[in-house]
């Protein structure tokens, strides 16, 4: 009984929330890996790559959310 646009935005919000949680977990795991590397340069390098990948992922997720929100909002304004 809900409007289709509202349902789509709700689904997008849920998906972006899960993706955000996954990106934060990747950052945390990279930090844990760095702390437990015990000076091993190979593990430190791998941990840095994980942290950078998590941060890039968060940026992409935020951008995707902003774009989706903008499109849905303009769609609502155009069809109202």
Secondary structure, DSSP 8 states (H G I E B T S, - for coil): ---HHHHHHHHHHHHHHHHHHHHHHHHHHHHHHHHTSTT-HHHHHHHHHHHHHHHHHHHHHHHHHHHHHHHHHHHHHHH-
